[in-house]
Amino acid sequence: MNYPFEIKEDVALEGFAKKPVLMKGMTLEKMCYVKVKGIDIAYANFGRNEGKTDGNTVKDLRTEVRENRYEGQYHEPPVITPEGKLVAGKHRFKAFIAENEEYIWAAIVKFPNTKVLRQYAIRENLTRNPKNVADISDVV
């Protein structure tokens, strides 16, 4: 499949890496490295009030990336649509952008509609590690 962003496949890593927890109607197309600058993060964090980002979380993730301690395959991956829109993982993408990393491990997921996409984003933001926890204003 062709995407409007560049990918690097790693079949071995894809075989054992942690997968996103899918909701009804979602389809995992591929897990791979995606070129960070090819992803549209403008509409990211659908599950957070006004798409807010926690600077301390990004700072901590930047340190992990800089020190080569971030191993994305062991965490629920950032999720992007086949069209290149970031659905979940804004903090991680911002950290990778700030550290001038070219690629990030991510999942390309197809959503049946916007409602499922938003529900997934909310649920994903309520999980931990390596992310921060959403507050009540994010889910009301």
C-alpha positions as CSV (number, residue, x, y, z in Angstrom):
1,M,0.0,0.0,0.0
2,N,1.2,3.5,-0.8
3,Y,1.0,6.2,1.8
4,P,1.4,10.0,1.5
5,F,4.3,9.7,3.9
6,E,7.5,7.7,3.9
7,I,7.8,4.5,5.8
8,K,10.6,2.0,6.7
9,E,9.4,-1.6,7.3
10,D,10.9,-3.9,9.9
11,V,9.1,-7.2,9.6
12,A,10.9,-8.8,12.6
13,L,10.0,-5.8,14.8
14,E,6.4,-5.7,13.5
15,G,6.0,-9.4,14.5
16,F,6.6,-8.8,18.2
17,A,6.0,-5.1,18.9
18,K,3.1,-4.1,21.1
19,K,0.0,-3.4,19.0
20,P,-2.6,-0.7,19.6
21,V,-5.8,-2.0,21.3
22,L,-8.3,-1.8,18.5
23,M,-12.0,-0.9,18.8
24,K,-14.8,-2.3,16.7
25,G,-14.4,-1.4,13.1
26,M,-10.7,-0.4,13.3
27,T,-8.2,-2.1,11.1
28,L,-4.5,-2.3,11.8
29,E,-2.9,-1.8,8.3
30,K,0.8,-1.8,9.3
31,M,3.3,-1.2,12.0
32,C,6.5,0.4,10.8
33,Y,8.8,3.4,11.1
34,V,7.2,6.5,9.7
35,K,8.9,9.7,8.7
36,V,8.1,12.2,11.4
37,K,7.9,15.2,9.2
38,G,5.5,13.5,6.9
39,I,2.7,13.3,9.5
40,D,0.1,15.9,10.1
41,I,-0.1,16.5,13.8
42,A,-2.4,19.6,13.6
43,Y,-5.4,17.6,14.7
44,A,-3.7,15.3,17.2
45,N,-4.9,14.7,20.7
46,F,-8.6,14.4,19.7
47,G,-9.0,12.9,23.2
48,R,-7.7,15.9,25.1
49,N,-9.5,19.2,25.8
50,E,-8.5,21.6,23.0
51,G,-5.7,19.3,22.0
52,K,-3.4,20.4,24.8
53,T,0.1,19.1,25.3
54,D,1.9,18.7,28.5
55,G,5.4,20.3,28.2
56,N,6.9,18.2,31.0
57,T,5.8,15.0,29.3
58,V,7.4,16.1,26.1
59,K,10.6,17.1,27.9
60,D,10.8,13.7,29.6
61,L,10.3,11.9,26.3
62,R,12.9,14.1,24.6
63,T,15.4,13.0,27.2
64,E,14.5,9.3,26.5
65,V,14.9,9.9,22.8
66,R,18.2,11.8,23.1
67,E,19.7,9.1,25.4
68,N,18.4,6.3,23.1
69,R,16.2,4.9,25.9
70,Y,12.9,5.2,24.0
71,E,11.9,1.8,22.7
72,G,8.6,2.4,21.0
73,Q,8.0,-1.3,20.2
74,Y,7.4,-2.0,23.9
75,H,4.6,0.6,24.3
76,E,1.3,1.1,22.7
77,P,2.4,2.9,19.5
78,P,1.4,6.3,18.2
79,V,-1.5,5.9,15.8
80,I,-1.8,7.5,12.4
81,T,-4.4,7.2,9.7
82,P,-3.5,6.0,6.2
83,E,-3.9,9.6,5.1
84,G,-1.1,10.7,7.5
85,K,-3.1,12.3,10.3
86,L,-1.9,11.7,13.8
87,V,-4.7,10.3,16.1
88,A,-2.7,9.4,19.2
89,G,0.9,10.0,20.3
90,K,1.2,13.8,20.0
91,H,3.7,14.0,22.9
92,R,5.9,11.4,21.4
93,F,5.8,13.0,17.9
94,K,6.6,16.4,19.4
95,A,9.6,14.9,21.3
96,F,10.9,13.2,18.1
97,I,10.4,16.4,16.1
98,A,12.3,18.5,18.8
99,E,15.1,16.0,18.8
100,N,15.4,16.0,15.0
101,E,14.7,12.3,14.7
102,E,13.8,11.2,11.2
103,Y,11.6,8.2,12.0
104,I,9.3,7.0,14.8
105,W,7.8,3.5,15.3
106,A,4.0,3.9,14.8
107,A,0.8,2.0,13.8
108,I,-1.1,2.9,10.7
109,V,-4.8,2.3,11.5
110,K,-7.9,2.7,9.4
111,F,-11.0,4.0,11.2
112,P,-14.6,3.3,10.0
113,N,-15.7,6.8,10.9
114,T,-14.8,9.9,12.9
115,K,-16.9,8.8,15.9
116,V,-14.7,5.7,16.4
117,L,-11.6,7.7,15.8
118,R,-12.5,10.2,18.6
119,Q,-13.6,7.4,20.9
120,Y,-10.2,5.6,20.4
121,A,-8.3,8.9,21.0
122,I,-10.1,9.4,24.3
123,R,-9.5,5.9,25.4
124,E,-5.9,5.9,24.4
125,N,-5.3,9.1,26.4
126,L,-6.6,7.4,29.5
127,T,-3.7,4.9,29.5
128,R,-0.2,5.3,31.0
129,N,3.4,4.7,30.0
130,P,5.0,6.6,28.5
131,K,2.2,9.1,28.4
132,N,0.8,11.4,31.0
133,V,-2.7,10.8,32.3
134,A,-5.7,12.8,31.0
135,D,-7.7,14.9,33.4
136,I,-11.4,15.1,33.8
137,S,-11.8,18.1,31.4
138,D,-10.3,15.9,28.6
139,V,-13.1,13.3,28.8
140,V,-16.2,15.4,29.7
